[in-house]
Amino acid sequence: MKLHSFFAFCLLLLLQTGCCYTFKGISIDPDVKTFFIQNFETETSNAPPTLALDFTEKLKDKIRLESRLSLKNTDSDVEFTGKVIEYRVIPVAPKPGELVELNRLEVGVSVLFIHNKNDKKSWPTARTFRHFAEFNNTVDLLSVQDQLLRETIFPQILEDIFNAAFNDW
């Protein structure tokens, strides 16, 4: 009985001392408190005109909501700059008669991460992040584009950027 009570006491002590574990595995330096994201640019001619700005805002929201960092326009601890470099539709599932069953919308962004507190954590060159979503050939891209970007493509690219910058993935 005493051994059982001892383990319960140790567990309670660990919980009270602030021991915690997150599944996200965020490893942001304690001295990093602010971030800045320069508005992304579009380098592909066929992308919607607001795509880069929408992506910039989604990245700001992700960092603001999933970390303790606050947005700061000058003298920030970490910075992101980037551009949309790819936006294309590719046929992916041909069916008999030279028809296509599915199309794929692919989006790629190039991102540079600058860590002003620790140069070793900065990316020496921009990294490219891509993701895609497929849609049926009977559907017009304009009717599903926003949904594909919002529900599938942006979340995955944002997660990849976040993990690369803050989780060293």
C-alpha positions in Angstrom: 0.0 0.0 0.0 2.9 2.4 0.8 4.5 1.7 -2.6 1.2 2.5 -4.3 0.9 5.8 -2.4 4.5 6.7 -3.2 3.9 6.4 -6.9 0.7 8.4 -6.7 2.6 11.1 -4.8 5.4 11.1 -7.4 2.8 11.4 -10.2 1.1 14.3 -8.4 4.4 16.0 -7.9 5.3 15.8 -11.6 2.0 17.2 -12.6 2.3 20.2 -10.2 5.8 21.1 -11.3 4.6 21.8 -14.8 5.8 18.7 -16.5 4.0 18.5 -19.7 4.1 16.9 -23.1 2.5 18.0 -26.3 1.9 15.9 -29.4 2.9 18.8 -31.6 6.4 18.7 -30.4 6.9 22.4 -30.8 10.5 23.3 -29.9 10.5 27.1 -30.1 13.4 28.7 -28.2 12.2 30.4 -25.0 13.9 33.7 -26.0 11.8 33.8 -29.3 8.7 35.8 -28.6 7.8 37.5 -31.9 7.3 36.7 -35.6 6.8 38.6 -38.8 5.5 37.3 -42.2 6.2 39.5 -45.2 3.3 39.4 -47.7 3.9 36.5 -50.1 4.1 37.3 -53.8 2.7 35.4 -56.7 5.2 34.2 -59.4 2.9 32.1 -61.4 0.6 33.7 -64.0 -2.4 31.4 -63.6 -3.0 31.7 -59.9 -6.0 33.6 -58.5 -5.0 37.2 -57.8 -5.6 36.9 -54.0 -3.9 33.5 -53.5 -0.6 34.8 -52.1 -2.3 37.2 -49.7 -4.8 34.6 -48.6 -1.8 32.2 -47.9 0.0 34.9 -46.0 -2.9 35.5 -43.7 -3.4 31.7 -43.1 0.3 31.4 -42.1 -0.1 34.3 -39.7 -3.2 32.7 -38.2 -1.5 29.3 -37.8 1.5 30.6 -36.0 -0.6 32.9 -33.8 -3.0 30.1 -32.9 -0.6 27.2 -32.5 2.3 28.9 -30.7 2.9 31.5 -28.0 4.5 33.9 -30.5 3.0 37.3 -31.2 3.0 39.1 -34.5 5.4 42.1 -34.7 6.2 44.1 -37.8 9.7 45.3 -36.9 12.6 43.7 -35.1 10.9 40.4 -34.8 12.7 37.3 -33.6 11.8 35.1 -36.5 10.7 36.1 -40.1 9.1 34.3 -43.0 9.2 35.5 -46.6 8.0 33.7 -49.7 6.2 33.4 -52.9 3.7 31.2 -54.6 5.7 29.5 -57.4 3.3 26.9 -58.7 -0.4 26.7 -59.4 -1.5 24.2 -62.0 -4.1 21.7 -62.9 -2.9 18.3 -64.2 -5.0 15.4 -65.5 -4.3 12.4 -63.3 -6.8 9.6 -64.0 -7.3 8.9 -67.7 -10.2 6.7 -68.8 -10.9 5.1 -72.1 -11.6 7.4 -74.9 -9.0 10.0 -74.0 -11.1 11.4 -71.3 -9.9 12.3 -67.8 -11.7 11.1 -64.7 -9.8 13.2 -62.2 -7.8 16.5 -62.2 -5.3 17.5 -59.7 -4.8 21.1 -58.4 -1.1 21.5 -57.3 0.2 24.5 -55.4 3.8 25.2 -54.5 5.3 27.9 -52.3 8.9 28.9 -51.7 9.6 30.0 -48.2 12.7 31.5 -46.5 12.8 31.3 -42.7 15.1 33.7 -40.8 15.8 33.2 -37.2 17.2 36.5 -35.9 18.1 35.0 -32.4 20.0 32.0 -33.7 21.5 32.0 -37.3 22.0 28.3 -37.2 18.2 27.7 -37.2 17.7 30.0 -40.2 17.3 28.3 -43.6 20.3 29.1 -45.8 18.1 29.0 -48.9 14.3 29.1 -49.5 12.5 25.7 -49.2 9.7 24.6 -51.4 6.5 23.2 -50.0 3.9 21.6 -52.3 0.6 19.9 -51.9 -2.4 18.9 -54.1 -6.0 18.0 -54.1 -7.9 16.0 -56.8 -11.3 16.8 -58.2 -13.7 15.2 -60.6 -13.5 16.2 -64.3 -17.2 17.0 -64.3 -16.6 19.9 -61.9 -15.4 23.3 -62.9 -12.2 24.3 -61.1 -13.6 27.7 -60.2 -16.5 26.0 -58.3 -14.2 23.9 -56.1 -11.0 25.9 -56.0 -11.7 27.8 -52.7 -12.7 24.6 -51.0 -9.7 22.6 -52.2 -7.3 25.4 -51.1 -9.0 26.0 -47.7 -9.7 22.3 -46.7 -6.8 20.4 -48.2 -3.9 22.2 -49.8 -3.3 25.2 -47.5 -3.6 23.2 -44.2 -1.0 20.6 -45.4 1.5 23.2 -46.7 1.1 25.3 -43.6 1.7 22.3 -41.4 4.8 21.4 -43.3 6.2 25.0 -43.0 5.3 25.2 -39.3 7.0 21.8 -38.6 10.1 22.7 -40.7 10.5 26.0 -38.9 9.6 25.1 -35.3 10.0 21.3 -35.0 13.2 20.9 -37.1 11.4 18.4 -39.4 
